[in-house]
Amino acid sequence: RARRMAAVAPAVALRRDGRGCFGTPAGSSRRASRAPLVVRASSTNTAKAKAKSSVLGTTFTNWLLNEEKHGRIDADMAVLLSSISVACKKISAAVRTDYYKQDVDLPKRANELFKDAMVGCGRTGVIASAANDQPPFAVEESFAGNRVVVFDPLDGVTNVDAAVCTGSIFGVYQGKSECVPDWSKDGNNESIDQACVANACNPGKNLQAAGYCMYSSSTILMLTVGDGVFGFTYDPSVGEFINSHERVTIPKRGKIYSINEGNRDGWSVGVKNWVDALKNGGPDANGKPYSARYIGSLVADVHRTLLYGGVCAQTASSQNPEGRLRLLTEAGPMAFVAEQAGGKASTGFGRALDVTPNSVHQRTPFFLGSPEEVDFVEKTLGAEGSDKPTKEKQAKATASDSSKATDASSPSKRPASEKVGTETLSTWMFRQEQQGHMDADLAVIINSISVACKRISNLVATAPIAGLTGLADSTNESGDEQKKLDIISNDIFCDAMKDTSRCAVIVTEEEDVPLGVADCVSGDYVVCFDPIDGSSNIDAAVPTGSIWGVYKPAADECKLNLDDTPDTVLEKCVKNAQKTGESLACAGYVLYSSSTVMMLTVGAGVFGFTLEWTTGEFVLSHEDVKIPETTAFDGRWYSGNQGNVDKWAPEMRAYAAHLQNGGSEKETPFVYRYVGALVGDFHRTLLFGGIWLYPPDSSAPEGKARLLYEVAPMGFMAEQAGGMATRGGLALQRVVEVTPEHIHQRSPMFVGSKSMVVGLQRFLAKKAEA
């Protein structure tokens, strides 16, 4: 496109294209040679493409009917699974719109919705829920079939308040005829309870069906009935799950591992050796380190592992000597899904599906992933002879109860004003303008950003069924491979900003050079953005986002003129874009996850808005956000890619170990999370507290995040929320004070609550003095 700096005139020519942006010197952008983007395969493509096209548009109901036709399920199972899908739709809707409402208990609501669906379908004999360690119960109203359904209605509850991935897990067993409750005997509740427990306690190898539903940027139902794993993405336009993943096969190897490294101090020697080996190449000794990801929801971590390969683990620790996962309602169903996808699932010493639970809520260590990765786990743990934590570590776990409370809770919510849940973004901006915090031109820009993000949110939600996953056969300025949605989202954002006529310069991660807007009528703002942050997460439908910063025009701003040469335009655009974070008029991001959440500041506090899908409006959900301070029990979260820790400076490696050991208080270990998208990890830090670490390392000595459109906007927001964002060897330099030398300059960043960042500064100062 002409607007994308692909000039067709000589470099010295002066022109203005039809879309309102100046041209620049020919050959200045990689975008000029990009191959056309193909969203859907045509009928003339390969047989593989045809096969994929044939499943697009197949509803979950039609798929069930086809499975019944081929004898893989019976009619009762079809009704039962259809009822599960309905329950998941209802839970998804509740998670999306009600997560911030103080009068809604989402875990309780999800449990009720799932239980009601299972009772109402009339095909279940016994139901066992993971919620609150409830006992199983018999369904007296069942009139066909006698199956046992086990489920975790809302996995990853600690993520709910941060609108990060959650999910539901389920498994279906054939009921045991000898354990069917006898309803003819009045008052014999004890025998009925015993029959329910006996009926429910099955090894995973007896499962007839299992799956999960992930509530994230897309709502995805993954299912197996013993003949491969299939995926279905919810299409809100028709209200149906549509076939999006056919016969999923997990890669034999992977380079991502998932485990809560905040609990490292309580692990066994074998687990420590295994994780350390992954950081040195895993089975390929001295190979490329594995990358760490840990979302804190089993559903999300398993889903990514199924699609990308690697391994995810919930191991035993001194805090949880028997492991954390429930064998019956979590580990068993997930293990069945993994094996049906060609993967493996183990307790560390044997096949997870072979273990028969002794009780309904029995816990277990759990390792799931690519077959070669799980083999490596068992080999490493077997060399140590035991996966049990040492007696010393178990003795140290006197704070076990408080540790569990920390890992399962989020900050208490401040009383919400009457505006929360009712005031729209437009009304909020009007109030900000009245109070002098922003002008009308900035309001136009923010409104256009919100429209762009709504469009991107919809594309992300339906990407698996719209052919929008995968690479686009191109790279951006930094050499990163671009996803299809990177390009489309960039076009949406650029068009939105150009159409406001309030932006003089646009800077985007996906363009080599800044874009000058010729028909800016007022405002002259410089808008910088990353249209899709965390795009490596797109194919796995885990959180992504958009980040932006709107910079004020300077008094000595270089005005663009129609008679400027392309070289002059480029020079002026670059100069105008070289601003510090202190020049920001507005900064914000939108999180595309279980909810679509916009967080922004115009220099007068941080406010959040959740997209209400029924009206299409962003509604106030977070008022004047302040990052919680870290205490001995609260705000104890940290985030960073632990897979790269061996490439960090020695003092940063020591700091990570310091957090794993409980920090200065030597109390409860910090909880570890790492989504792998700056938006997702920053959002959790903003709401829950703690610290996000993005230090330089040996492979990226200048850091990886971009200063102008990632680091500076996030740093500005952190300070507006009462936190800190710094960089440097002693973490002393405010990131908003740094002037970029070029528009894609990278930078490290340490961001979080004041107490955590100050604590980091003190820790590094002591190390420097030693």
C-alpha positions in Angstrom: 0.0 0.0 0.0 1.1 3.6 -0.7 0.4 4.5 2.9 2.7 1.7 4.1 5.6 3.6 2.6 5.9 1.5 -0.5 6.5 4.5 -2.8 6.0 4.0 -6.5 7.5 7.4 -7.4 11.3 8.2 -7.2 12.7 8.9 -3.8 12.9 12.6 -4.5 9.3 12.9 -5.8 6.7 14.7 -3.7 3.3 13.2 -3.4 0.4 12.5 -1.1 -1.4 9.2 -1.4 -5.2 8.8 -1.5 -5.4 7.6 2.1 -4.0 10.7 3.9 -0.4 9.7 4.6 2.9 11.0 3.0 5.1 8.7 1.0 8.7 8.0 2.0 11.8 6.9 0.2 11.3 3.8 -1.9 12.4 0.5 -0.5 12.2 1.8 3.1 9.8 -0.9 4.3 9.6 -4.7 4.3 5.9 -4.4 4.0 6.3 -3.5 0.3 7.3 -7.0 -0.6 5.0 -8.9 1.7 3.1 -11.8 0.0 -0.7 -11.4 -0.2 -2.4 -12.5 3.0 -4.5 -15.6 2.4 -7.1 -16.0 5.1 -8.9 -19.2 3.9 -7.6 -21.9 1.7 -9.2 -22.0 -1.8 -10.5 -25.2 -3.4 -7.4 -25.3 -5.7 -5.0 -25.7 -2.8 -3.6 -28.9 -1.4 -5.6 -31.8 -0.1 -4.6 -30.9 3.4 -6.0 -27.4 2.9 -9.2 -29.0 1.6 -9.5 -31.2 4.6 -9.2 -28.2 6.9 -11.8 -26.3 4.9 -14.3 -29.2 5.1 -14.6 -28.9 8.9 -15.0 -25.1 9.0 -18.7 -24.5 9.7 -19.4 -27.9 11.3 -21.3 -27.2 14.5 -20.8 -29.2 17.7 -24.3 -30.6 17.4 -23.6 -31.9 13.9 -20.3 -33.4 15.0 -22.1 -35.3 17.8 -24.6 -36.6 15.4 -21.8 -37.8 13.1 -20.1 -39.5 16.0 -23.3 -41.3 16.9 -23.9 -42.3 13.3 -20.4 -44.0 13.2 -21.0 -45.8 16.5 -18.5 -43.9 18.6 -21.0 -42.6 21.0 -24.7 -43.4 21.8 -27.6 -41.1 21.9 -27.5 -40.6 25.7 -23.8 -39.6 25.5 -24.7 -37.1 22.7 -27.3 -35.5 24.9 -25.0 -35.4 27.9 -22.1 -33.8 25.9 -24.5 -31.3 24.4 -25.6 -30.3 27.9 -22.0 -29.8 28.9 -21.5 -27.4 25.9 -24.5 -25.4 27.0 -23.2 -25.2 30.5 -19.8 -24.0 29.2 -21.6 -21.3 27.1 -23.3 -20.0 30.2 -20.2 -20.0 32.3 -18.2 -18.2 29.5 -20.9 -15.5 29.4 -20.8 -15.1 33.2 -17.0 -15.0 33.3 -16.9 -12.4 30.4 -19.4 -9.9 31.9 -19.6 -10.5 35.7 -16.0 -11.1 36.8 -15.7 -7.6 38.4 -19.1 -7.5 40.0 -18.9 -7.7 43.8 -22.3 -9.4 44.2 -21.4 -12.3 42.0 -19.5 -15.4 43.3 -18.3 -16.8 39.9 -16.9 -20.2 41.2 -20.2 -20.9 43.0 -22.2 -19.7 40.0 -20.1 -21.9 37.6 -20.6 -24.9 39.8 -24.4 -24.4 39.9 -24.6 -24.0 36.1 -22.6 -27.2 35.5 -24.4 -29.2 38.1 -27.8 -28.1 36.9 -26.9 -29.0 33.3 -25.8 -32.5 34.4 -29.0 -33.1 36.5 -31.2 -31.6 33.8 -30.0 -33.7 30.9 -31.4 -36.9 32.6 -28.4 -39.1 31.5 -26.3 -39.0 34.7 -26.4 -41.3 37.7 -23.7 -39.8 39.8 -22.1 -36.3 39.7 -18.8 -35.4 41.4 -17.6 -31.7 41.5 -14.2 -30.4 42.5 -15.8 -27.3 44.0 -15.1 -26.9 47.7 -14.3 -30.6 48.0 -18.0 -31.5 47.8 -19.0 -35.1 48.1 -20.5 -36.8 45.0 -24.2 -37.2 44.8 -26.7 -39.4 43.0 -29.2 -38.1 40.5 -32.6 -39.4 41.3 -34.2 -37.8 38.2 -32.1 -39.8 35.7 -34.3 -41.6 33.2 -31.8 -42.8 30.6 -28.2 -43.8 31.1 -26.4 -44.1 34.3 -23.1 -42.3 33.6 -20.8 -40.7 36.2 -19.8 -37.2 35.4 -16.8 -35.6 37.2 -15.9 -32.0 36.7 -14.0 -28.9 37.9 -16.5 -26.1 37.1 -14.0 -23.2 37.2 -10.3 -24.1 37.0 -7.8 -21.3 37.6 -10.1 -19.2 40.0 -7.1 -17.1 41.0 -7.2 -15.7 37.5 -10.8 -14.6 37.6 -10.4 -11.1 39.0 -7.5 -10.4 36.5 -9.6 -11.6 33.5 -6.9 -14.1 32.6 -7.6 -17.6 31.4 -9.9 -19.9 33.3 -11.7 -23.0 32.2 -13.9 -26.0 33.0 -12.7 -29.7 33.0 -14.9 -32.7 32.7 -14.8 -36.5 32.4 -17.6 -39.1 31.8 -17.5 -42.7 33.0 -19.9 -45.5 32.6 -21.6 -46.2 35.9 -20.9 -49.4 37.8 -24.0 -51.5 37.9 -23.1 -52.9 41.3 -22.8 -49.4 42.8 -26.1 -47.9 41.6 -28.0 -46.3 44.5 -31.2 -48.0 45.6 -33.9 -45.3 45.7 -36.5 -47.8 46.8 -35.2 -47.7 50.4 -36.4 -44.7 52.2 -34.0 -42.9 54.5 -30.9 -44.9 53.5 -28.8 -41.9 52.7 -25.6 -43.5 54.0 -25.8 -46.4 51.6 -26.5 -44.0 48.7 -23.5 -41.9 49.6 -21.3 -45.0 49.7 -22.6 -46.1 46.4 -21.9 -42.7 44.9 -18.3 -42.7 46.1 -17.7 -46.2 44.8 -19.3 -45.3 41.5 -17.2 -42.2 41.1 -13.7 -43.5 42.1 -12.6 -44.8 38.7 -9.1 -44.8 37.2 -8.8 -42.5 34.2 -8.4 -45.4 31.8 -12.1 -46.1 32.3 -13.1 -42.8 30.9 -15.6 -42.8 27.9 -15.2 -39.1 27.2 -13.2 -36.2 28.6 -12.4 -32.6 27.8 -12.2 -29.0 28.8 -13.5 -25.6 27.9 -11.1 -22.7 28.0 -12.5 -19.2 28.6 -9.9 -16.9 27.1 -9.5 -14.6 24.1 -11.5 -17.4 22.4 -13.9 -19.8 24.1 -12.7 -23.2 23.0 -14.1 -26.6 23.8 -11.7 -29.5 23.5 -13.1 -33.0 23.6 -12.3 -36.7 23.1 -14.7 -39.7 23.0 -11.8 -42.1 22.7 -11.1 -41.6 19.0 -8.8 -38.6 18.9 -9.1 -35.0 20.2 -11.3 -32.4 18.5 -11.7 -28.7 19.2 -14.6 -26.3 18.8 -14.5 -22.5 19.0 -17.5 -20.5 20.1 -18.9 -18.2 17.4 -20.9 -15.5 19.2 -22.6 -14.5 15.9 -24.5 -17.7 15.7 -24.2 -18.9 19.4 -22.7 -22.2 18.4 -19.4 -24.1 18.9 -17.8 -24.6 15.5 -15.3 -27.3 14.7 -11.9 -25.6 14.6 -9.3 -28.3 15.6 -9.5 -31.7 14.0 -7.6 -34.7 15.4 -5.1 -32.6 17.4 -1.7 -34.3 17.6 0.7 -33.0 20.2 4.3 -32.5 18.9 6.7 -35.2 20.0 9.0 -32.5 21.5 8.6 -28.9 22.5 10.6 -26.1 24.0 8.1 -24.7 26.5 7.7 -25.8 30.1 5.1 -24.8 32.6 5.4 -25.0 36.4 5.0 -22.7 39.4 8.7 -21.8 40.1 7.6 -19.8 43.1 7.4 -23.2 44.9 10.9 -24.2 43.9 12.3 -24.1 47.5 9.8 -26.8 48.4 10.5 -29.2 45.5 12.3 -32.5 45.7 15.8 -32.8 44.4 14.5 -34.7 41.3 12.1 -31.9 40.3 14.8 -29.2 40.7 17.2 -31.2 38.6 14.6 -31.7 35.9 13.7 -28.0 35.7 17.4 -27.0 35.7 18.0 -29.5 32.9 15.3 -27.8 30.8 17.1 -24.5 31.3 20.1 -26.2 29.7 18.4 -27.8 26.8 16.5 -30.7 28.3 17.2 -34.0 26.7 19.6 -32.2 24.4 22.2 -31.3 27.0 23.7 -27.8 26.5 21.0 -27.1 23.8 18.7 -24.1 23.6 17.0 -23.3 26.9 13.3 -24.1 27.2 11.0 -21.1 27.6 8.9 -20.8 30.7 5.2 -20.1 30.7 2.9 -20.5 33.7 -0.6 -19.0 33.5 -1.9 -20.6 36.7 -4.9 -22.4 35.0 -4.4 -26.1 34.2 -6.8 -25.7 31.3 -4.7 -22.9 29.7 -1.4 -24.5 30.3 -2.5 -27.9 29.0 -4.1 -26.3 25.9 -0.9 -24.5 25.0 1.0 -27.7 25.5 -1.3 -29.7 23.3 -0.8 -27.3 20.4 2.8 -26.3 20.9 4.4 -29.3 22.6 6.5 -29.2 25.7 5.4 -30.1 29.2 3.3 -28.7 32.0 3.6 -29.9 35.6 1.9 -29.6 38.9 4.4 -31.3 41.2 4.5 -32.2 44.8 6.1 -29.7 47.2 6.6 -29.1 50.8 3.4 -27.0 50.8 1.5 -29.8 49.0 3.3 -33.1 49.6 0.7 -35.2 47.7 0.5 -32.7 44.9 -2.2 -30.1 44.2 -4.3 -31.6 41.4 -7.4 -33.7 42.0 -6.8 -37.1 40.4 -10.5 -37.8 39.6 -11.8 -34.4 38.4 -8.6 -32.8 36.9 -5.6 -35.1 36.3 -7.7 -38.1 35.0 -9.6 -36.2 32.3 -6.6 -34.2 31.2 -4.5 -37.4 31.0 -7.1 -39.0 28.8 -7.1 -36.0 26.5 -3.3 -36.0 26.3 -3.0 -39.7 25.4 -5.7 -39.3 22.8 -3.6 -36.6 21.2 -0.6 -38.8 21.2 1.0 -37.3 24.3 1.7 -38.7 27.7 0.6 -38.0 31.3 2.4 -39.2 34.3 2.5 -39.0 38.1 6.3 -38.8 37.7 6.8 -42.5 38.0 4.0 -44.1 36.0 0.9 -43.6 33.8 -1.6 -41.2 35.4 -4.6 -43.1 33.8 -3.7 -46.3 35.7 -4.1 -44.8 39.2 -7.4 -45.6 40.9 -8.3 -42.8 43.4 -8.9 -43.9 47.0 -11.1 -40.9 47.6 -13.1 -38.5 45.4 -10.7 -35.5 46.1 -7.4 -37.4 46.2 -4.5 -35.3 45.1 -1.6 -36.2 42.8 1.6 -34.9 41.2 1.1 -34.5 37.5 3.2 -34.1 34.4 1.6 -33.8 30.9 3.1 -33.2 27.5 4.9 -34.4 24.5 5.9 -38.1 24.8 9.6 -37.5 24.7 9.3 -34.7 27.3 7.3 -36.9 29.8 9.8 -39.7 29.3 12.5 -37.3 30.2 10.6 -36.3 33.4 10.3 -39.9 34.5 13.9 -40.6 33.7 15.2 -37.6 35.7 12.9 -38.2 38.7 13.7 -42.0 38.6 17.4 -41.2 38.9 16.6 -39.6 42.3 14.4 -42.5 43.5 11.7 -40.3 44.9 9.6 -37.3 44.0 8.8 -36.5 47.7 10.1 -33.2 49.1 12.9 -33.6 51.7 11.9 -33.8 55.3 13.7 -30.5 55.9 11.5 -28.8 53.4 8.3 -30.4 54.8 9.3 -29.2 58.2 9.8 -25.7 56.9 6.3 -25.8 55.4 4.6 -24.7 58.6 3.2 -21.8 56.7 1.5 -24.2 54.3 -2.0 -23.0 55.0 -1.1 -19.4 54.5 0.7 -20.4 51.2 -2.4 -22.0 49.9 -4.4 -19.0 50.9 -2.0 -16.7 49.1 -2.1 -18.8 45.9 -5.8 -19.0 45.9 -6.9 -15.5 46.7 -6.8 -12.1 45.1 -6.7 -8.6 46.7 -9.9 -7.6 48.5 -12.0 -5.2 46.4 -12.6 -1.7 47.4 -16.3 -0.7 47.6 -17.3 0.3 44.1 -19.1 3.5 43.3 -22.4 3.7 41.6 -20.6 4.4 38.3 -19.0 1.0 38.2 -21.0 -1.3 35.9 -23.1 1.6 34.4 -20.9 4.4 33.2 -19.6 4.0 29.6 -16.2 5.0 28.2 -17.8 7.9 26.3 -19.4 9.3 29.4 -16.2 8.9 31.4 -14.3 10.8 28.8 -16.8 13.6 28.9 -16.3 13.9 32.7 -12.5 13.9 32.2 -12.8 16.7 29.6 -15.0 18.7 32.0 -12.4 18.3 34.7 -9.6 19.5 32.4 -7.7 16.2 32.2 -8.0 15.9 28.4 -9.2 17.8 25.4 -11.8 16.9 22.7 -9.1 15.9 20.2 -7.7 13.3 22.6 -11.3 12.0 23.3 -11.7 11.4 19.5 -8.4 9.4 19.5 -9.3 7.3 22.5 -12.8 6.6 21.1 -11.2 5.5 17.8 -8.8 3.2 19.7 -11.7 1.6 21.5 -13.5 0.9 18.2 -10.3 -0.6 16.7 -9.9 -2.8 19.8 -13.5 -4.0 19.6 -12.8 -5.1 16.0 -9.5 -6.9 17.0 -11.2 -8.5 19.9 -13.8 -10.1 17.6 -11.1 -11.3 15.2 -9.1 -12.8 18.0 -12.2 -14.5 19.4 -13.0 -16.3 16.2 -9.5 -16.7 14.8 -9.5 -20.5 15.0 -12.6 -20.8 12.8 -11.8 -17.8 10.5 -8.4 -19.1 9.3 -6.6 -16.3 11.1 -4.1 -18.4 13.0 -0.6 -19.1 11.8 2.2 -17.1 10.2 1.9 -14.6 7.4 5.2 -15.3 5.7 6.7 -11.9 6.7 8.7 -10.3 9.4 8.5 -6.9 11.2 11.3 -4.4 11.8 12.7 -6.4 14.7 12.9 -9.6 12.6 10.0 -11.2 14.4 7.9 -13.5 12.3 4.5 -11.9 11.9 1.2 -13.7 12.5 -1.8 -13.1 10.2 -3.5 -11.1 13.0 -0.4 -9.0 13.5 -0.9 -7.6 10.0 -4.7 -7.3 10.1 -4.6 -5.6 13.5 -2.0 -3.2 12.4 -4.1 -2.2 9.4 -7.1 -1.7 11.7 -5.2 0.5 14.1 -3.5 2.6 11.4 -6.8 3.2 9.6 -8.5 4.1 12.9 -5.8 6.6 13.8 -5.6 8.1 10.3 -9.4 8.6 10.2 -9.4 10.6 13.4 -7.5 13.5 11.7 -6.0 14.2 15.1 -2.7 12.3 14.7 0.3 13.9 13.0 2.5 10.8 13.3 1.8 7.1 13.8 4.4 4.7 15.1 3.7 0.9 15.1 5.7 -2.2 15.9 4.8 -3.6 12.5 6.3 -0.8 10.4 9.9 0.0 9.9 9.4 3.8 9.9 6.9 6.2 11.4 3.9 7.2 9.3 3.1 10.8 8.7 -0.6 11.8 8.4 -1.2 14.6 5.8 -4.7 15.6 6.6 -4.5 16.0 10.4 -6.9 18.9 11.1 -6.1 19.4 14.8 -4.4 17.9 17.8 -1.1 16.9 16.2 -0.7 14.0 18.6 1.9 11.2 18.1 0.2 7.8 18.5 2.5 4.8 19.1 1.1 1.3 19.5 1.8 -2.5 19.5 -1.4 -3.7 17.7 -1.1 -7.3 19.0 1.1 -7.9 22.0 2.0 -11.5 22.7 1.1 -12.7 19.2 2.9 -16.0 19.9 -0.1 -16.8 22.1 -2.7 -16.4 19.3 -2.8 -19.9 18.0 -3.2 -21.2 21.6 -5.9 -18.6 22.3 -4.3 -17.6 25.6 -4.2 -13.8 26.5 -3.0 -11.2 24.0 -3.5 -7.5 23.9 -3.0 -4.1 22.3 -0.8 -1.4 23.9 -0.7 2.3 23.0 0.7 5.6 24.0 -0.6 9.0 22.8 2.2 11.6 23.1 1.6 15.4 23.3 3.0 17.5 20.5 6.0 19.5 21.5 6.3 23.3 21.1 9.2 22.8 18.6 7.3 20.0 16.7 8.4 19.6 13.1 5.3 20.4 11.1 4.6 18.3 8.0 4.0 20.1 4.8 2.6 18.9 1.5 5.6 20.2 -0.3 8.1 18.3 1.8 10.2 15.7 0.1 9.8 12.0 1.3 13.2 12.2 3.0 12.1 15.3 4.9 8.8 13.8 5.9 10.7 10.8 7.3 13.2 12.9 9.2 10.4 15.0 10.7 8.3 12.0 11.7 11.3 10.3 13.4 12.2 13.5 15.3 8.5 14.1 16.4 8.3 10.5 17.7 11.4 10.7 19.9 9.6 11.5 23.1 9.9 10.4 26.7 7.1 8.8 28.6 6.7 12.1 30.6 5.3 13.5 27.3 2.4 11.1 27.3 -1.1 12.5 27.3 -2.7 9.0 27.4 -1.5 5.5 27.8 -3.4 2.2 27.9 -4.0 -1.3 26.8 -6.7 -3.7 26.0 -6.5 -7.3 27.2 -8.1 -9.9 25.0 -8.8 -12.8 27.3 -11.8 -14.3 29.1 -13.1 -10.7 29.1 -12.1 -7.8 26.9 -10.7 -5.2 29.3 -9.4 -1.7 28.5 -7.2 0.0 31.0 -6.1 3.6 30.5 -4.9 6.8 32.0 -5.0 10.4 30.9 -2.7 11.5 33.7 -5.3 11.5 36.5 -5.3 7.9 37.7 -5.9 4.5 36.0 -9.4 3.4 35.1 -10.6 0.1 33.6 -13.5 -0.7 31.2 -14.9 -4.1 30.3 -16.6 -4.7 27.0 -20.3 -5.4 27.4 -21.0 -7.7 24.5 -24.8 -7.2 24.5 -24.4 -3.4 24.0 -21.0 -3.2 22.4 -19.9 -0.6 24.9 -16.9 -0.4 27.2 -18.4 -0.1 30.7 -16.5 1.2 33.8 -15.3 -1.8 35.8 -12.2 -0.6 37.6 -12.2 2.8 39.3 -9.0 4.7 40.2 -6.8 1.5 40.3 -3.9 1.4 42.8 -1.3 -1.4 42.7 -1.6 -3.3 46.0 1.5 -3.1 48.2 3.3 -6.3 49.1 3.0 -7.6 52.7 3.9 -10.9 54.4 0.6 -12.3 53.0 -0.7 -10.2 50.2 0.6 -9.0 46.8 3.2 -11.8 46.7 3.4 -12.4 43.0 6.2 -12.2 40.5 6.5 -12.7 36.8 9.3 -13.2 34.3 10.6 -15.8 31.9 12.3 -18.2 34.3 13.5 -20.2 31.3 16.0 -17.5 30.6 17.3 -17.1 34.2 20.7 -18.6 33.4 21.2 -15.8 30.9 20.4 -13.1 33.5 23.1 -11.3 35.4 24.1 -13.1 38.6 22.4 -10.5 40.8 19.1 -11.0 39.0 19.4 -14.8 39.3 19.9 -14.2 43.0 16.9 -12.0 43.2 14.6 -14.6 41.6 15.9 -17.2 44.1 15.3 -14.6 46.9 11.6 -14.4 45.9 11.3 -18.2 45.8 12.7 -18.4 49.3 10.1 -16.0 50.6 11.8 -12.6 50.1 13.1 -10.5 53.0 10.5 -11.9 55.4 11.5 -15.5 54.7 7.8 -16.2 54.9 5.5 -17.6 52.2 7.2 -18.0 48.8 6.1 -15.7 46.1 3.5 -17.0 43.6 4.9 -17.3 40.1 3.0 -16.5 36.9 4.1 -15.8 33.4 1.6 -15.6 30.6 4.1 -14.5 27.9 2.2 -11.4 26.9 3.2 -8.1 28.5 -0.5 -7.0 28.6 -1.5 -10.1 30.5 1.4 -10.1 33.0 1.2 -6.3 33.6 -2.6 -6.5 34.1 -2.3 -9.1 36.8 0.5 -7.0 38.5 -1.6 -3.9 38.3 -4.5 -5.6 40.1 -2.8 -8.1 42.4 0.5 -6.4 43.1 4.0 -7.9 43.1 6.6 -7.3 40.4 7.2 -8.1 36.7 10.8 -8.7 35.8 12.1 -8.1 32.2 15.8 -7.8 32.7 18.5 -7.7 30.0 20.1 -11.1 29.3 23.1 -12.4 27.4 21.0 -12.8 24.2 19.2 -9.4 24.5 21.6 -7.0 26.4 19.3 -4.1 25.7 16.2 -5.9 26.7 13.3 -7.0 24.5 10.4 -4.7 25.1 10.1 -1.6 22.9 10.5 1.6 24.8 8.2 3.9 22.8 5.1 1.8 22.5 5.4 -0.8 25.3 7.8 0.2 28.1 7.0 3.9 28.4 3.1 3.5 28.3 3.2 0.7 30.9 5.6 2.7 33.0 3.4 5.7 32.9 0.3 3.6 33.9 2.2 2.0 36.7 3.2 5.4 38.2 -0.4 6.7 37.8 -1.5 3.6 39.8 0.9 4.4 42.6 3.6 1.9 41.5 7.0 2.2 40.0 8.7 1.2 36.7 12.5 1.4 36.4 15.5 0.0 34.6 19.3 0.0 34.9 21.8 -2.1 36.7 20.5 -0.9 40.1 16.9 -0.5 38.8 17.1 3.3 39.7 16.2 4.9 36.4 12.5 5.7 35.7 11.5 4.3 32.3 9.4 7.4 31.5 12.6 9.5 31.6 14.4 7.7 28.8 14.5 9.4 25.4 14.5 6.8 22.6 17.4 7.0 20.1 15.2 5.4 17.5 11.6 4.4 17.3 12.0 0.7 17.9 14.6 1.0 20.7 14.3 -1.8 23.2 14.6 -1.5 26.9 14.5 -3.7 30.1 11.9 -2.9 32.7 11.1 -3.7 36.3 7.5 -2.8 37.2 5.3 -3.3 40.2 4.2 -2.0 43.5 6.5 0.6 45.2 7.4 -1.8 48.0 8.5 -4.5 45.5 10.5 -2.2 43.2 12.2 -0.4 46.2 13.0 -3.9 47.6 14.6 -4.8 44.3 16.7 -1.6 44.4 17.9 -2.4 47.9 18.7 -6.0 47.0 20.8 -4.9 44.0 22.5 -2.2 46.0 23.6 -4.7 48.6 24.9 -7.1 45.9 26.8 -4.2 44.4 28.4 -3.4 47.7 29.4 -7.0 48.4 
